[in-house]
Amino acid sequence: MKISRRDKILLIFLAVFVALAAYYYFGIVPQEEKIASLEADLALKEAQKDEIELKFASEFNLDKRIEELTAQITEASGKYFAELTQEEVLMLVAQFGEGLTMNFSDLTFADNIPEGSQVKQTIANLTFTGDYTSFMSYLRNTRTFDKKVVIKDIAVQNQLAEGLTGRMQLEFNAIPSVEAYALPYKRLVTAQFNSRDLSLGPFAPYDNFVIVQPTEPGTEVPTDGSEVIPGEYPEYPEYPTDGEDVDYTDYRPKSQIYGFEDGAFFFVGNNTDITGFVTRSKTKIAGGYSAEMNFDFANARDFSEANLVFDTNPVMISKPADYIGLWVYSYAASNHGIGAVIIDSKGKEYRVALTDAVDWTQWKEVEAAMPVEISYPCMIQRIYVEGIGFDQKIVGKYLFDQLSVSYPVQ
């Protein structure tokens, strides 16, 4: 059978058409479907991206809001105490009156925790005397203090020539929960870390406990980091007894006026950065205890002073005395001066230097003549340790015992 030229052209055209149709259905259509699927996936991913960006924006705003609220809480918390002790309140009361002619004859404390509240209140009741200017300055110092102190009650009487007298009630509030936000508060009363506090039992020796039985002054101190617990030092002077010949030219019989047995004393530095504490020690001259003073002057300056202040029981000298003496245990020689501050019956203050330098170790009695102009009875307010000049020893530790006086020999 012979195919005409026209049929051949038609057959060729049909073949091309079929090829094009097959390419479209088997090549282009699947690609279009794939493109449509990819476009749908892209739209979904873009939607997820927008959602994530919204979450990021929301989280950033939340973080920023948290920072703002934290800053506000920190600023508000800085005005409140996180913790308070009666010692700290006592030092604050004294600090408010620093440099003022305000005298406090009575100070009592009352602690209170309101029901259903985490606030701990310490109320200080003060009996004071002073002039009007000092009284107003004291109130201003109280109100402008960094922490909130509430003046609860004031009763004032005008004694004319004698100035103002009265009572004042100050309320200190401690909120433990503010400690997480407030900046650290630099306390006026601090205690140094003591490894003895970690002992499992009060009568069990602690690590590095070493007893050194002294034979002579200047016993060597261990170099392995052990703490030295001084033993008893028995070589104390013996006073003459009845029946012996006494040279009264040099002999001054002593009368003890305070033995440091009750622990009724506390530490005060003359600068706020001076830290230290006082406690009782079983290393003593007589009785059961002596007083142990530890202090750190922080840095050298023209004058530094650490004080052992007698608290509730006044140490009185009721009649004229010739000399005042104190037993002092030194762990190392230093350029510290040691003395007593005495206030007589007219309110005049005297600094009696017992020694200008510590040139001994272990126990030694230091004494000084009483000022002849003192009016009796008088009160020993405090024992001081002073450092003078920039070469002063910064850190120190002393034991005190047997505060005594010598009365005129009849």
C-alpha positions in Angstrom: 0.0 0.0 0.0 1.3 3.3 -1.0 1.1 6.2 1.4 0.6 9.6 -0.2 2.7 12.6 0.6 -0.3 14.2 2.3 -0.7 11.2 4.7 2.9 11.3 5.5 2.6 14.9 6.6 -0.4 14.1 8.7 1.4 11.1 10.4 4.4 13.3 11.2 2.2 16.0 12.6 0.3 13.4 14.8 3.6 12.0 16.1 4.9 15.4 17.0 1.5 16.2 18.7 1.6 12.9 20.7 5.2 13.6 21.8 4.3 17.1 22.9 1.2 15.8 24.8 3.3 13.1 26.5 6.0 15.6 27.5 3.3 17.9 29.0 1.4 15.2 30.9 4.5 13.3 32.1 7.0 16.2 32.4 5.4 19.6 33.0 2.3 18.6 35.0 4.3 16.7 37.7 6.6 19.7 38.0 3.7 22.1 38.3 2.2 19.9 41.1 5.6 19.8 42.8 6.0 23.6 42.5 2.5 24.1 44.0 3.4 21.7 46.9 6.6 23.6 47.5 4.8 26.9 47.5 2.4 25.6 50.1 5.3 24.4 52.3 6.9 27.8 51.9 3.8 29.6 53.0 3.6 27.3 56.0 7.2 27.9 56.9 6.7 31.6 56.6 3.8 31.4 58.9 5.8 29.5 61.4 8.6 32.0 61.0 6.3 34.9 61.7 5.0 33.0 64.8 8.5 32.5 66.1 9.5 36.1 65.5 6.4 37.1 67.5 7.5 34.8 70.3 11.0 36.3 70.3 9.6 39.8 70.4 7.3 38.8 73.2 10.2 37.1 75.2 12.4 40.2 74.7 9.7 42.4 76.0 9.2 40.1 79.0 12.9 40.1 79.7 13.0 43.8 79.5 10.0 44.1 81.8 11.5 41.6 84.3 14.7 43.7 84.3 12.7 46.9 85.0 10.7 45.2 87.8 13.9 43.8 89.3 15.5 47.2 89.2 12.4 48.7 90.9 12.4 46.0 93.6 16.2 46.4 94.2 15.8 50.2 94.6 12.9 49.7 97.0 14.6 46.9 98.9 17.7 49.0 99.5 15.8 51.1 102.0 15.1 48.1 104.3 17.2 45.9 106.5 17.4 42.2 105.7 18.6 41.3 109.1 19.1 43.1 112.4 20.7 42.4 115.7 20.6 44.4 118.9 24.3 45.0 118.6 23.8 46.5 115.2 20.9 48.7 116.4 23.0 49.9 119.3 25.8 50.9 116.9 23.3 52.7 114.6 21.8 54.6 117.6 25.3 55.7 118.5 26.2 56.6 114.9 23.2 58.9 114.5 24.6 60.9 117.5 28.2 61.0 116.4 29.7 64.4 116.9 26.6 65.7 118.7 26.3 66.7 122.4 23.7 64.0 123.0 24.0 61.8 126.0 22.0 58.6 126.5 21.5 57.5 130.1 19.2 54.5 129.3 18.7 52.2 126.3 16.4 49.2 126.2 15.3 46.9 123.3 12.1 45.1 122.5 11.9 42.6 119.7 8.6 41.9 118.0 7.4 39.7 115.1 3.9 40.8 114.1 1.4 37.9 113.7 1.2 36.7 110.1 4.2 38.8 109.0 7.8 38.1 108.1 8.9 41.5 109.4 11.0 41.5 112.5 10.8 44.7 114.5 13.4 45.9 117.0 12.3 48.9 119.0 14.9 50.9 120.8 13.8 53.1 123.8 16.3 55.9 124.5 16.5 58.3 127.4 18.6 61.3 126.3 19.8 64.7 127.3 21.2 67.4 125.1 20.6 70.8 123.5 18.0 71.7 120.9 20.4 71.9 117.9 21.9 68.5 118.7 18.4 67.0 119.2 17.2 68.3 115.8 20.4 67.1 114.1 19.9 63.6 115.6 16.4 63.5 114.2 17.6 64.6 110.8 20.4 61.9 110.8 17.8 59.3 111.7 15.4 60.4 108.9 18.1 60.7 106.2 19.7 57.4 106.9 19.9 55.0 103.9 17.6 52.5 105.6 14.2 53.3 106.9 14.1 54.0 110.6 10.7 54.9 112.1 10.5 57.5 114.9 7.6 56.1 116.8 7.4 58.4 119.8 9.2 61.4 121.3 8.7 63.0 124.7 10.8 66.1 125.4 11.1 68.4 128.4 12.9 71.7 128.5 15.1 71.9 131.6 16.2 75.4 130.7 19.8 75.8 131.7 20.3 72.0 131.7 19.0 71.7 128.1 16.5 69.1 126.8 15.7 65.8 128.4 13.3 63.2 127.2 12.6 59.8 125.8 12.6 58.6 122.2 11.4 55.4 120.6 13.0 54.2 117.3 11.6 51.3 115.3 13.9 49.2 113.1 12.3 46.8 110.7 14.1 43.8 109.1 12.5 42.0 106.1 14.5 38.8 105.3 12.9 38.5 101.9 14.7 41.6 100.6 18.1 40.0 101.0 17.7 38.4 97.5 17.4 41.9 95.9 19.1 44.5 98.1 22.8 45.3 97.7 24.9 43.9 100.5 24.6 46.0 103.7 27.9 47.0 105.3 27.2 46.2 108.9 28.7 48.1 111.7 29.0 45.0 113.9 30.6 42.0 112.3 32.1 38.7 113.6 35.2 37.1 112.1 35.1 33.4 111.0 36.1 31.2 113.8 36.9 27.5 113.0 35.9 26.6 116.6 32.3 27.2 115.6 32.5 24.1 113.3 33.2 21.7 116.2 30.6 18.9 116.4 30.6 19.2 120.2 31.3 22.1 122.6 33.9 20.2 124.5 35.5 18.4 121.5 38.8 19.8 120.1 38.6 21.2 116.6 41.0 20.7 113.8 44.5 22.2 114.3 43.9 22.4 118.1 47.3 22.7 119.7 48.0 23.4 123.3 51.3 25.2 123.9 52.6 25.1 127.5 54.7 28.2 127.8 58.0 28.0 129.6 59.3 31.4 128.9 58.0 34.5 127.2 58.4 34.3 123.4 57.3 30.6 123.0 57.5 29.8 119.3 54.3 29.7 117.3 53.8 26.6 115.0 54.4 27.4 111.3 52.1 24.7 110.0 49.0 26.8 110.2 47.9 25.4 113.6 46.1 27.7 116.0 47.9 28.3 119.3 45.9 27.9 122.4 48.1 29.4 125.1 48.4 27.3 128.3 48.4 28.7 131.8 51.4 30.9 132.6 52.0 30.4 136.3 54.8 32.9 136.9 52.7 35.7 138.4 54.1 38.0 141.1 53.1 36.9 144.6 52.0 39.6 147.0 53.5 39.7 150.5 51.5 37.9 153.2 51.0 38.6 156.8 54.2 38.3 158.9 56.6 39.3 156.1 58.5 42.6 156.0 56.9 44.7 153.3 58.6 47.6 151.5 55.6 49.9 151.1 57.7 52.2 148.9 57.2 49.9 145.9 54.4 47.7 147.1 50.9 48.7 146.0 48.1 46.3 147.1 45.6 45.8 144.3 41.9 45.7 144.6 40.1 44.0 141.6 37.2 46.1 140.2 36.4 43.9 137.2 37.3 40.3 136.3 35.8 40.0 132.8 33.8 37.0 134.0 30.3 38.0 132.9 31.0 38.8 129.2 29.1 42.1 129.5 31.1 43.9 126.9 31.2 44.5 123.2 33.5 45.7 120.4 33.5 49.2 118.8 35.9 50.6 116.3 36.4 54.4 115.9 36.0 54.0 112.1 33.2 52.1 110.3 35.7 50.0 108.3 37.4 48.7 111.5 36.1 45.2 112.2 36.5 43.0 115.2 34.8 41.2 118.1 35.3 40.4 121.8 34.5 37.2 123.5 35.6 35.3 126.6 38.7 33.1 126.8 39.6 30.4 129.3 43.2 31.6 129.3 43.2 33.8 132.4 45.1 35.2 135.4 42.4 34.3 137.9 38.7 33.3 138.0 37.2 31.4 135.0 37.6 33.7 132.0 39.5 36.7 130.5 38.3 38.9 127.7 39.6 38.2 124.2 39.7 41.1 121.7 40.3 40.5 117.9 40.4 43.5 115.6 41.4 44.5 112.0 42.1 48.2 111.3 41.6 47.5 107.6 44.3 49.9 106.5 46.9 52.2 107.9 45.9 55.8 108.8 47.0 58.5 111.2 45.0 57.0 114.0 43.0 53.8 114.5 41.3 52.5 117.6 39.6 49.4 118.8 37.5 49.4 122.0 36.2 46.9 124.5 33.2 48.8 125.8 31.6 47.8 129.1 27.9 47.2 128.6 25.2 46.7 131.2 27.3 46.6 134.4 29.2 49.9 135.0 32.8 49.4 136.2 33.0 52.0 139.0 35.8 53.3 141.2 34.1 54.6 144.3 36.9 56.4 146.1 40.2 58.0 145.2 42.8 55.6 143.8 46.5 56.0 143.1 47.0 53.6 140.2 45.0 51.6 137.8 46.3 48.3 136.4 45.4 45.6 133.8 46.8 42.2 132.9 47.3 41.9 129.1 48.2 38.8 127.2 50.1 39.6 124.0 50.7 37.1 121.2 53.3 39.2 119.5 55.1 42.5 120.1 53.6 45.5 118.3 53.5 49.3 118.4 49.9 49.4 119.7 49.1 51.5 122.7 46.7 50.2 125.4 44.7 52.3 127.9 41.5 53.0 129.6 38.9 55.8 129.2 37.5 57.0 132.5 34.5 59.4 133.0 34.3 61.1 136.4 31.3 62.3 138.3 31.3 65.7 136.5 31.1 64.0 133.1 34.7 64.8 132.2 36.5 62.2 130.1 40.1 61.1 130.7 42.3 58.8 128.6 44.7 56.9 130.8 47.5 55.3 128.8 48.6 52.1 130.4 51.4 51.4 127.8 52.6 53.1 124.6 53.8 49.9 123.0 53.5 46.2 123.5 57.1 44.9 123.9 56.2 41.5 125.5 54.5 38.2 124.8 52.1 36.3 127.1 50.9 37.9 130.3 52.1 41.2 131.7 50.5 43.7 134.1 50.5 47.3 132.8 49.6 50.2 135.1 49.4 53.9 135.2 48.8 56.7 137.8 45.3 57.9 138.1 44.8 61.6 137.1 44.8 63.6 140.3 42.0 65.9 139.0 39.4 63.1 138.6 36.2 63.6 140.7 35.0 60.4 142.4 33.1 58.2 142.0 34.2 57.6 138.4 33.4 55.0 135.8 35.7 53.1 133.5 33.9 53.3 130.1 36.1 51.2 127.9 39.5 49.7 127.3 41.2 50.8 124.0 43.9 49.6 121.7 45.2 52.3 119.5 47.5 52.4 116.4 49.2 55.6 115.5 50.9 56.4 112.2 51.0 54.6 108.9 53.5 52.0 110.3 50.9 50.7 112.8 50.2 47.0 113.0 46.9 46.4 111.2 45.6 43.2 112.8 45.8 42.3 116.5 44.6 40.0 119.2 44.9 40.6 123.0 43.5 39.0 126.2 42.5 41.2 129.2 42.1 40.2 132.8 42.1 41.5 136.4 41.3 45.2 136.0 42.3 46.6 139.3 43.2 49.8 141.2 45.6 50.6 144.0 44.3 52.7 146.9 46.5 54.9 149.1 48.2 52.8 151.8 46.8 53.9 155.2 
